[in-house]
């Protein structure tokens, strides 16, 4: 099958949507399919062979974050060329309502289109205001996928219609088989995310850290991600700052090793999450998880059975829960076991197969319609009545 996948966000700025698309493309390539991904990317960015650059992206505030998007006449021309040269059996657009390549592709594409909705935003004024513009494009979509019930709810409430829920996927074995790094082991908390993006919750974790260290002075916090490291600790008492180690941007391999090494992975995100791919990665690596009680996080954690939760944006609750877990190895082992079992439903062997089934359904439907149209045309040409 010839599969075209559209990434709305800049390929060179890592994020959950980009990782999902990358892993999905590589899953299909391993199965022998012909896959091409269209994505914004800077000219000097090294790209995998299956990625086609649609040009440089620009930063735009979007859903409580800053997304790097690509939109305009030049981008539209590149979309049309990519569609023409690809001659795809199916086009899979991610975030078709964002002002980026997905919407441009919706307007330009013909044939079977599958769309995946990642965003959870129950009060999106922008989406409501843009409904009239989006409607014509959305009507061309053959099948809709939402990565969670909360992303599906956002779609239904703002745009109508419905979607099948297929979660984000993870290569579970990649994380499960990673080797821990000794220097990252021993009374360690882990955090991975953009440091200077408030909704990722690092400020909440920093507020909780003094109470955690008061109870367990030997604890360290390992932070991986890009951002202003000095600003991240400026509210932390100076004598405690040595207990925070910033690792900067790390490779996928080191991310897996970090998650295999920590005693507790903390996800203090404050909102705007429709899924929580980092929770799945942490569970895959066998890290006990402590997360804010966002609806999407609670669902990913099997209603709290596969990970512990605390009240969102409550630094005291975070500190108390973290100390309890750090002092209870048996409870951490229980969470590790439950998480490792639960996470298998998110493995690409399951998620990828479900997405492929959607592709096969829409392409079979398109073939049936085309065959019916050919039959109707022949009957009309030769003056035959329909049976």
Secondary structure, DSSP 8 states (H G I E B T S, - for coil): -EEEEEE-S-TTS--HHHHHHHHHHHHHHHTT-EEEEEE---TT----TTEEE----EEEEETTEEEEE--SHHHHHHHHHHHHHH--SEEEEESTTSTTHHHHHHHH--S-EEEEE----TT-HHHHHTHHHHHHHHTT-SEEEESSHHHHHHHHHHH-S--EE----B-HHHHHT----GGG-SSEEEEES-TT-GGG-HHHHHHHHHHHHHH-TT-EEEEESSS-HHHHTTTS-GGGGGGEEEEES--HHHHHHHHHH-SEEEE---S--SS-HHHHHHHHTT--EEEE--HHHHHHTTTTTSSEEE-TT-HHHHHHHHHHHHT-HHHHHHHHHHHHHHGGGGBHHHHHHHHHHHHHHHHHHHHHHHHHHHHHHHHHHHT----
